[in-house]
């Protein structure tokens, strides 16, 4: 199947891309990676930014680690297969249990597209009125409070749940963390009284906050969010020196040519600037945050340092 590529966007070898492109979501259907991959391919096609057919493939397993091992070893020269990821590409490589020998340095980070943030959430009728009250109770007796999240120990929800305690001076290993299979199950555990507090992402907590079923004690953004979250304090303004961005971005294989990288840098920048993408962000309650090339790499380097610090404190770093 040969279709014409996008003009000279690829520089000297302006025939890239000259065949269909696959974007992999390293998860099952319905989660953040899957939604990002489907929104990305839909808008690139609708806005006529990519002439080629684009399809999404789901490759679940090990929080992205199973797919990444195959990709790094078998597709390192294949510029027709991209994938979406988020902080687990760092966490899986840094933790010692069930870790991945591969990380973002074994790929070509093309662009960060969106950002979400962590949220510390309790039931609407919880006795904890604010994050400081919860932290003081945790400090007094961590065995009395059950903290839950929708992913395994040492993973993203665990990091979000533990980060405030760690920065508050509590031994993160003393905090009782229970993992559930997905954010939906963690919220069900909270509402059912099986957990006192959960760490999740803002976009997952939004509908429950709107329905009056939960209280959000704090968010991990640097500044207050808008909309339904405008009255929720950040950790920083609550006196806890911590922030954490749940970025989502697009990656290519390690061995891409400069022309192929330049093609995606230009195309993904055009995507970010398009009205179609802005509508897509709104409909998914995603915040835009665009970084490409060197800037995205530098951001990943910085986040790796933060995550290594937290995992080391948990006794979970390799």
PEZIKA-V365303 format. One record per pair of residues at least 6 apart in sequence whose ideal C-beta (glycine too) atoms are under 7 Angstrom apart, sorted by the first residue. I is the first residue (numbers start at 1). GAP is how many residues later the second one is. Records with the same first field share a line. If there is no record, write none. Layout:
I=GAP  GAP
This chain:
1=18  19
2=16
3=48  49
4=47
5=9  10  11  12  13  46
6=44  45
7=7
8=6
9=254  257  258
10=6  249  250  252  253
11=248  251
12=247
13=246
16=63  243  244  247
17=35  63
19=33  61
20=32  33  35
21=29  31  33  59  61
22=33  35  58  59
23=14  17  18  31  33  59  60  61
24=33  35  43  57  59
25=8  9  12  31  33  59
26=7  33  38  41  42  57  59
27=6  7  31  33  37
28=6  30  32
29=29
32=54  216
33=51  52  53
34=24
35=249
36=48  78  212
37=19  47
38=18
39=241  245
40=44  210
41=13  15
43=228  231  233  234  237
44=6  10  227
45=9
46=230
47=224  227  229
49=218  221  222
50=217
59=8
61=6
62=36
63=25  29  88  92
64=21  24  25  28
65=27  35
67=16
68=32  34
69=31  33
71=12
72=30  34
75=6  178
76=177  178  179
77=176  178
78=175
79=173  174  177  181
82=168  169  170
83=168
84=164  165  166
85=164  166
86=160  161  162
87=69  159  160  216  220
88=67  68
89=14  15
90=13  14  210  213  214  217
91=63  64  65  68  216
92=7  8
93=6  7  9  10
94=213  214  217  223  224
95=59  216  221  222  223
96=220  221  222
97=57  219
99=219
104=196
106=148
107=144  145  146  147
108=143  144  145  146  148  153
109=140  142  187  188  191
110=140  141  142  154  158  182
111=138  139  157  179  180  181  185
112=135  137  177  178  179  184  187
113=135  136  137  159  177
114=134  167  172  173  174  175
115=130  131  132  172  174
116=85  86  87  130  170  171
117=84  85  102  103  104  127  128  129
118=42  81  83  101  102  126  128
119=81  82  83  86  97  100
120=11  44  77  79  97  98
121=69  76  77  79  84  93  95
122=6  74  75  92  93  95
123=67  68  91
124=88  89  90  91
126=89
128=6  9  89
130=87  108
131=33  86  87  104  107  109
132=106  107
134=63  83
135=29  30  33
137=8
138=7  27  32  37
139=29  31
142=28  32  33  34
143=33
145=31  51  52
146=30  32  49  50
147=14  28  29  30  48  50  52
148=30  32  38  41  42  47  50
149=8  9  11  12  28  30  37  49  50  51
150=7  30  32  33  35  36  50
151=6  7  28
152=27
153=24  26
154=157  160  162
156=90
157=29  42  43
158=19
159=148  151
160=39  60  84
161=16  38
162=10  13  148  152
163=57  79  81  147
164=54  71  76  78
165=7  10
166=6  144  147
167=73  74  75
168=72
172=141  142
173=141  142
178=17
180=6  9
183=17  18  21
186=12  14
187=11  13  21
189=6
190=8
191=22
201=45
202=17  23  27
203=82  83
205=9  11
206=22  79
208=6
209=7  19
210=18
216=13  16
218=14  15  16  17  20
219=6  10  13  15
220=15  22  23  24
221=13  22
222=12  14  21
223=11
224=6  10
225=7
235=7  8
236=7
247=42
249=47
250=18
252=12
265=27  28
268=24
269=23
271=6
272=16  18
281=7
291=8
308=9
311=6
